[in-house]
């Protein structure tokens, strides 16, 4: 996959740091931030989630108990736009 080759790999690391920062600030797993962004994004109709155990299923479901702020969504969208350049 070209996602594991430069320049995409380095760009993905920057995007992940943005996700990490929001997750740390909120005290939630990064997966919840990604799920939340997907479910709040009007361009996404369906979000498919994989789990390996009951704990991951519970953590994923917990993402529906809160919402990203407009500012957080803007920060993520900007990071995604940089990744896509």
RAUR-V274942 format. One record per pair of residues at least 12 apart in sequence whose ideal C-beta (glycine too) atoms are under 10 Angstrom apart, sorted by the first residue. I is the first residue (numbers start at 1). J is the second residue. D is the distance in Angstrom with one decimal. If there is no record, write none. Layout:
[[I,J,D] [I,J,D]]
This chain:
[[7,83,9.8] [7,85,9.2] [8,83,7.8] [8,84,9.8] [10,83,9.8] [11,79,9.2] [11,80,9.9] [11,82,6.8] [11,83,4.6] [11,84,8.4] [11,85,7.8] [12,83,6.6] [13,83,9.8] [14,79,6.7] [14,82,6.7] [14,83,7.2] [15,76,8.4] [15,79,4.9] [15,80,6.6] [15,82,7.5] [15,83,4.9] [15,84,9.7] [16,30,7.6] [16,34,9.9] [16,79,9.1] [16,83,9.8] [17,79,8.4] [18,33,9.1] [18,72,9.5] [18,75,6.3] [18,76,6.3] [18,78,8.3] [18,79,4.1] [18,80,8.7] [18,82,9.1] [18,83,9.4] [19,31,9.2] [19,32,9.9] [19,33,5.2] [19,34,6.4] [19,37,8.5] [19,75,9.8] [19,76,7.3] [19,79,8.0] [20,33,8.6] [21,33,9.4] [21,72,9.6] [21,75,8.3] [21,79,9.8] [22,34,9.8] [22,36,9.1] [22,37,9.1] [22,68,7.4] [22,69,9.5] [22,71,9.9] [22,72,5.5] [22,73,9.8] [22,75,7.2] [22,76,7.2] [22,79,9.8] [23,36,10.0] [25,72,8.6] [26,66,7.5] [26,68,8.7] [26,69,9.8] [26,72,8.5] [28,59,8.3] [28,62,7.6] [28,63,7.6] [28,65,9.7] [28,66,7.6] [29,56,9.0] [29,59,5.5] [29,60,8.9] [29,62,8.6] [29,63,8.5] [31,49,8.2] [31,51,9.6] [31,56,7.7] [31,59,6.4] [31,60,6.4] [31,62,9.7] [31,63,7.3] [32,59,6.6] [32,60,7.3] [32,61,9.6] [32,62,6.4] [32,63,3.9] [32,64,9.1] [32,65,9.2] [32,66,8.0] [32,68,9.7] [33,63,7.9] [33,68,7.2] [33,72,8.1] [33,76,7.7] [34,47,8.9] [34,49,9.4] [34,60,9.8] [34,63,8.4] [34,76,9.0] [35,47,6.4] [35,49,6.6] [35,59,9.2] [35,60,6.0] [35,61,9.1] [35,62,9.2] [35,63,3.9] [35,64,7.9] [36,63,5.1] [36,64,8.1] [36,65,9.8] [36,66,7.1] [36,67,6.4] [36,68,5.0] [36,72,8.6] [36,73,9.0] [36,76,9.4] [37,63,9.6] [37,68,6.2] [37,72,8.3] [37,73,6.7] [37,76,5.4] [37,77,8.5] [37,80,8.8] [38,63,9.1] [39,63,7.4] [39,64,7.0] [39,67,8.6] [39,68,9.5] [40,67,6.2] [40,68,6.0] [40,70,9.7] [40,72,9.6] [40,73,6.5] [40,76,9.8] [41,68,9.8] [41,73,8.0] [41,76,9.3] [41,77,8.7] [41,80,9.9] [47,60,9.6] [47,63,9.6] [49,61,9.1] [49,63,9.0]]
